[in-house]
Amino acid sequence: MGLRAFFRRAIGRLRGKKKDGFRLGIYGSPNAGKTTLANAMARDYTGDVMGTVSEIPHETRRILTKQQVVMQGPSGRLVVDVMDTPGLAHRVDPLDFELMYNMDPDAAEKRAQEATQGILEAIEALQTLDAMLLVLDASTDPYSQVNQVLLTHVQSRRLPMLVIANKMDLPSADVGRIQKMFQRHPVVGIS
């Protein structure tokens, strides 16, 4: 399935619904580039950004939504609610923030608690989506427990999903590895 087929499926899910656009969720692991992509989309179509980015994982700890983003193109007009989510992880350990990012224990504990709550909210929000962008760091192994659970959810709901293989500029990036895992979904490489 290509990019056009992805958008046709996403828009097709709206038939019979009384709304002007659809809800697009941006999901993926921490520091895969979700907020950077969300910011680029929002900036291109609204002139605003959605959130801040950082080298420290879990900068986005709450769902950020930009509603009524109007995308005008040669094929017509599309209204999208773009939802940037916290990075999904199977565990968030405050000690990681202390040791790897030199955070004081209180700040590390607070960041871990907020990130864990944000992950739970992002998982609940999966039920509200009309389509998903799954952003993956192409230089890392996509065969994680989190990605496998997401893939199962997407396939069970027949949710249109576009996989974004980000960081293709890194020497260890491998889009083929990602395409192998997500064979039923279009994969687009970006940097």
N, C-alpha and C positions, 0 to 999 in steps of 0.2 A: 504494500500500500504506500503510495507516495504522499507528498504534502497536500496536494489538492484533494485526494481521497480522504485524508485525515479531516480537513475542514468540511468536506461534504458530509462525512459521518457525524461530525460535531453539530453542524447546522441541522442535519436530519433529525437529531434527537430533540430538536425544538418544535418539530411539527406537532400541532395540537396544543402547544403551550401558549399562554397569552403573555409573552414577554418579548422585548425588543432585541435581546441578545442572549448571550450565554455566559455561564460562569466557568472560567478557565483557571484551574489550579496549577501552580508551579511547585512541584515537589522534587525531592532528591535528598542526598546526604549533606551533612554540614560542609560548608566551603566548596560546594560543587559549582557555584556561580548562579544560584537561583535569584538572589536579590540584584545582582549585576544585570541579569537578563530582564528582570521585572523593571528595573530602573530604565534600561534602554527602551523597552516597549512603552513605558509611561512617558518618558521624555520625548520619544518620537511622535507620540499621538496627543499628548496633553501639555508638554513642556515642563512637567513636574517629575520628581523622582519619588519612589515608594519608600525606600529605606536606606540605611547606612550599611556599608560593607566593612569588613575587618579581616585580618589574617587569623584572628582568634575565632575558633568555632563558636557557633550559636550566638552570633551577633543579632540575628533575627530570632527573637524568642516568643513572639506573638504573631498571629496571622495578620498580614497587612493587605488591605483590599483597596484597589482603585476602581471605583464603580463608573459605569457608563463611559468606558474608553471607546471612542468612536474611531474605527479604522476604515478609512476611505481608500479604495483602490480601484483599479480598472474594472474589476468584477462587481463593484458596488460598495455598499456601506454595511459595516458590521459593528454592532455594539457589544462590547465585552466587559464583564466584570473580571478584572485580573486579581488573582489572589496569590500572594507570595507567602509561602509557609516556612516555618522553622525547619532546619535540617533534621531529617529523621535518623534516629540512631537507636540501637538496641540498649544502650546505656549511656548515661551522662554522669561522669564522676568528677566531683569538685577537685579531687586531688590532681587530676589532669591539668586543670586550669592553674593550680598552684605551682606544679612542677614545670610544666612546659611553657607557661606564659607569665610566670612570676606574679600571680595575683595573690593578694592577701586572702587568708582563709574565709573571712566573712564575705568578701566579694565573690570568691569562687563558689561558695555554698549558695549564695543568692542566684548567681548565673545558672548553676546546675538546676536549682529548683524551678526557675523561670523557664529554662529550656525544656525540662521534663513536662511541665504544664503545657507549654506550647506544642510539643510533640503530640500530646494527647488531644489537644484541640484540632490539630491538623489531621489526625486520624479520623476524628468525628466528622470533620468537614468533607471527607472523601465522599460521603453520602449525598452531598449537595452539588457535586460537580456535573457539568455537561461535557467537559473535556479536560485532559491533563497534559501538561508538559512535564516530562521527567528529565531533570537535568543531572547528568552524571559527569564526573571527572574522568575523562577518557584515558588518563594515565594510571588509573587504579582498577582493580579487579571488580567487575560489576556483579559477580556472583556472591552477593551478601544476603544474609537472612532478611534484612529490611527490604531489599529490592525484590526478592522472591515473594514476600508477602504482598507487596504492592502489585506485582505482576498478577498474582492470583486474584486480588481484589478487582483489578482492572478487567481481567478476562471474565470473571464471574458476572460483572455488571455490564459487560460489553461497552465499556467506557472508551471513547476514542482517546488514544494516547500517542503523542509524538515524543520520541526519545531524542534528547539533545546531548550529543557527545561533546562536552565542553573541554577546553584546554588542549585542543588539537595541536597547538604550537609546542607542546612539551615533547621532548624526544621519546618518552615512553608511552605516548598516547597511541591507542590501538582501537580504532573504530570497529574493526572486524570482530573483536572480542565482544563488543557491545551488541553488534548486529546478530551475533550468534545466540546471545541470550534472549534478545527481544525480536525474534524472527517475524512475528506477526504484526509488528509495528514499524512505522517509518523511523529511520535514524538519520539525524542531520548532524554533521560535524561542524563545530564553530570554535572560535578562539576569542 
